[in-house]
Amino acid sequence: MANRREIKKEIKRKTDLLIEDAFIESINGDKKEADKMDQLIDELIDERYAMLSKVSSYPRNGSRNEIKKHFSDLQKELDNKVTEYDKKIGHVG
């Protein structure tokens, strides 16, 4: 299990990359594309704060397995969100 600091860094790193990609698409696209990407950037920022708050609200009095499950579920959620937003931005893969 990775510690909370590492998970927070990973969330920040991955969302920063997605925000950067959306910003580049916004600059390179037309007005309609720019509006879509600006809205996507706002969504990404909201998701980022929500995920960071989930990291801090782990079950402190829970068993070791509960804590590990909480963080592994959070990791899966992060991976799913990254894939989802990658598709929204327009990356293939």
C-alpha positions as a Markdown table, in Angstrom:
| # | Residue | x | y | z |
|---|---|---|---|---|
| 1 | Met | 0.0 | 0.0 | 0.0 |
| 2 | Ala | 1.3 | 3.4 | -0.9 |
| 3 | Asn | 1.2 | 6.1 | 1.7 |
| 4 | Arg | -1.2 | 9.0 | 1.6 |
| 5 | Arg | 1.4 | 11.4 | 0.4 |
| 6 | Glu | 2.3 | 9.3 | -2.6 |
| 7 | Ile | -1.3 | 8.8 | -3.5 |
| 8 | Lys | -2.0 | 12.6 | -3.3 |
| 9 | Lys | 1.1 | 13.3 | -5.5 |
| 10 | Glu | -0.2 | 10.8 | -8.0 |
| 11 | Ile | -3.6 | 12.4 | -8.1 |
| 12 | Lys | -2.1 | 15.8 | -8.6 |
| 13 | Arg | 0.3 | 14.6 | -11.3 |
| 14 | Lys | -2.3 | 12.8 | -13.3 |
| 15 | Thr | -4.8 | 15.6 | -13.1 |
| 16 | Asp | -2.2 | 18.2 | -13.9 |
| 17 | Leu | -1.3 | 16.3 | -17.1 |
| 18 | Leu | -5.0 | 16.1 | -18.1 |
| 19 | Ile | -5.6 | 19.8 | -17.4 |
| 20 | Glu | -2.5 | 20.6 | -19.4 |
| 21 | Asp | -3.7 | 18.5 | -22.4 |
| 22 | Ala | -7.2 | 20.1 | -22.2 |
| 23 | Phe | -5.7 | 23.5 | -22.1 |
| 24 | Ile | -3.5 | 22.8 | -25.2 |
| 25 | Glu | -6.6 | 21.5 | -27.0 |
| 26 | Ser | -8.5 | 24.6 | -25.9 |
| 27 | Ile | -5.8 | 26.9 | -27.4 |
| 28 | Asn | -5.4 | 24.9 | -30.6 |
| 29 | Gly | -9.2 | 24.4 | -31.3 |
| 30 | Asp | -11.9 | 26.7 | -32.4 |
| 31 | Lys | -14.3 | 28.6 | -30.1 |
| 32 | Lys | -16.7 | 25.7 | -29.6 |
| 33 | Glu | -13.8 | 23.4 | -28.8 |
| 34 | Ala | -12.3 | 26.0 | -26.4 |
| 35 | Asp | -15.6 | 26.2 | -24.5 |
| 36 | Lys | -15.8 | 22.4 | -24.3 |
| 37 | Met | -12.3 | 22.2 | -22.9 |
| 38 | Asp | -12.7 | 25.0 | -20.5 |
| 39 | Gln | -15.7 | 23.2 | -19.0 |
| 40 | Leu | -13.7 | 20.0 | -18.9 |
| 41 | Ile | -10.9 | 21.7 | -17.0 |
| 42 | Asp | -13.4 | 22.9 | -14.4 |
| 43 | Glu | -14.7 | 19.4 | -14.1 |
| 44 | Leu | -11.2 | 18.0 | -13.7 |
| 45 | Ile | -10.4 | 20.5 | -10.9 |
| 46 | Asp | -13.6 | 19.6 | -9.1 |
| 47 | Glu | -12.7 | 15.8 | -9.4 |
| 48 | Arg | -9.2 | 16.5 | -8.2 |
| 49 | Tyr | -10.4 | 18.2 | -5.0 |
| 50 | Ala | -13.0 | 15.4 | -4.4 |
| 51 | Met | -10.4 | 12.7 | -4.8 |
| 52 | Leu | -7.9 | 14.5 | -2.5 |
| 53 | Ser | -10.6 | 14.8 | 0.2 |
| 54 | Lys | -11.3 | 11.1 | -0.1 |
| 55 | Val | -7.6 | 10.4 | 0.5 |
| 56 | Ser | -7.8 | 12.3 | 3.8 |
| 57 | Ser | -11.0 | 10.7 | 4.9 |
| 58 | Tyr | -9.8 | 7.1 | 5.1 |
| 59 | Pro | -11.2 | 4.8 | 7.9 |
| 60 | Arg | -8.8 | 5.7 | 10.7 |
| 61 | Asn | -10.2 | 3.3 | 13.3 |
| 62 | Gly | -10.7 | 0.6 | 10.7 |
| 63 | Ser | -8.7 | -2.6 | 10.3 |
| 64 | Arg | -5.7 | -2.7 | 8.1 |
| 65 | Asn | -7.7 | -4.5 | 5.4 |
| 66 | Glu | -10.4 | -1.8 | 5.4 |
| 67 | Ile | -7.7 | 0.9 | 5.0 |
| 68 | Lys | -6.0 | -1.0 | 2.2 |
| 69 | Lys | -9.3 | -1.6 | 0.4 |
| 70 | His | -10.1 | 2.2 | 0.7 |
| 71 | Phe | -6.9 | 3.2 | -1.0 |
| 72 | Ser | -7.0 | 0.5 | -3.6 |
| 73 | Asp | -10.6 | 1.5 | -4.5 |
| 74 | Leu | -9.4 | 5.1 | -4.7 |
| 75 | Gln | -6.5 | 4.0 | -7.0 |
| 76 | Lys | -9.0 | 2.2 | -9.3 |
| 77 | Glu | -11.3 | 5.3 | -9.3 |
| 78 | Leu | -8.3 | 7.5 | -10.3 |
| 79 | Asp | -7.4 | 5.2 | -13.1 |
| 80 | Asn | -11.0 | 5.1 | -14.4 |
| 81 | Lys | -11.3 | 8.9 | -14.2 |
| 82 | Val | -8.0 | 9.4 | -16.1 |
| 83 | Thr | -9.2 | 7.0 | -18.8 |
| 84 | Glu | -12.6 | 8.7 | -19.0 |
| 85 | Tyr | -11.2 | 12.2 | -19.3 |
| 86 | Asp | -8.5 | 11.1 | -21.7 |
| 87 | Lys | -11.3 | 10.0 | -24.0 |
| 88 | Lys | -13.2 | 13.3 | -23.5 |
| 89 | Ile | -10.1 | 15.3 | -24.4 |
| 90 | Gly | -9.7 | 13.3 | -27.5 |
| 91 | His | -6.8 | 11.0 | -26.9 |
| 92 | Val | -6.9 | 7.5 | -28.4 |
| 93 | Gly | -5.7 | 4.7 | -26.3 |
